[in-house]
Amino acid sequence: MSEAARVIKTPCRDPYLPRPAIVLERRVEGPKVVTLRLQYIDTASDSYAFTPGQFNMLHGAQGDVPISIVAGNDSGYFEHCVRGVGNASRELTEARKGDYIGLRGPFGRGFWPLTQAAGQDVIIVSGGIGCAAVASAIEHMVAARGQYGRLSIFQGISRDADHLYDDRYRRWAEAPNTGVHLASMEGGPDWRGRRGLVTDLFDELPELRLDQTHAIICGPEVMVRPTVARLEDLGLPTASIYVSLERNMQCGIGHCGHCQVGGCLVCRDGPVFSYADIGPDLTRAP
């Protein structure tokens, strides 16, 4: 990372100003995708806590990028999965162990129905790098496996090379009463999942207990809408369906207005919403 990305010298509690975090580890996950394990260089790490579904704003010389929090622990580290698609995110993927990154957060509401779904079945559907936004929720449920019913985990990708977290999916599949289902549009000869759309995997769902099932979804909206429609066709009410939305979040705290959907600001009121609340606004979103 360039020296320009190392300009932050002192911690600050102002939510507009990033505080410095050090890169403890960098793992390549796939083409243009890396996981960065970070830790504040001041005592903020001692009290850092997040709720699955929240995000941080990662800052480099090229600007801020909102990135979901994938994992963290009591030791004060936290992880982000970053895909290099623009100048700011590409700079972040080039960070190396020992580099410094500015960070603000956590922001948003971690609104995954982890409490509401206790004792019930849960369907988790993600597309592309959307798996990063649901990973912390899955880890929570797997760690508290006896508190939930059947877990059905679905992941869809466009190309086989886009498959992330292979080790995680294998580990999740080994958890009791848990099914992992993978789909790739490309579906090459070495692909071990299904070929097609993620919704094509729904024929592998066990019989739904419609009054005892929640669904959580994250991915491009071109995937989210048909996924919700398919779940509705199966009889699942939208009040039991939760989605994480992606928008142009520049401030992270509800001031700039770039992420507005209907009467909501995704950075402040989301990024996780009940589809019953946000669904009507998505067809009117820019």
Sequence and secondary structure as in RCSB ss.txt:
>XXXX:A:sequence
MSEAARVIKTPCRDPYLPRPAIVLERRVEGPKVVTLRLQYIDTASDSYAFTPGQFNMLHGAQGDVPISIVAGNDS
GYFEHCVRGVGNASRELTEARKGDYIGLRGPFGRGFWPLTQAAGQDVIIVSGGIGCAAVASAIEHMVAARGQYGR
LSIFQGISRDADHLYDDRYRRWAEAPNTGVHLASMEGGPDWRGRRGLVTDLFDELPELRLDQTHAIICGPEVMVR
PTVARLEDLGLPTASIYVSLERNMQCGIGHCGHCQVGGCLVCRDGPVFSYADIGPDLTRAP
>XXXX:A:secstr
  GGGG   S    TTS EEEEEEEEEEEETTEEEEEEEESSTHHHH    TT EEEEEETTEEEEEEEEEE TT
SEEEEEEE  SHHHHHHHT  TT EEEEEEEESB    TTTTTTSEEEEEEEGGGHHHHHHHHHHHHHTGGGS  
EEEEEEESSGGG   HHHHHHHHTSTTEEEEEEESS  TT  SEES GGGGGGGS    GGGEEEEEES HHHHH
HHHHHHHHTT  GGGEEEE     SSSSSSS TTEETTEEHHHH BEEEHHHHHHHHTT  
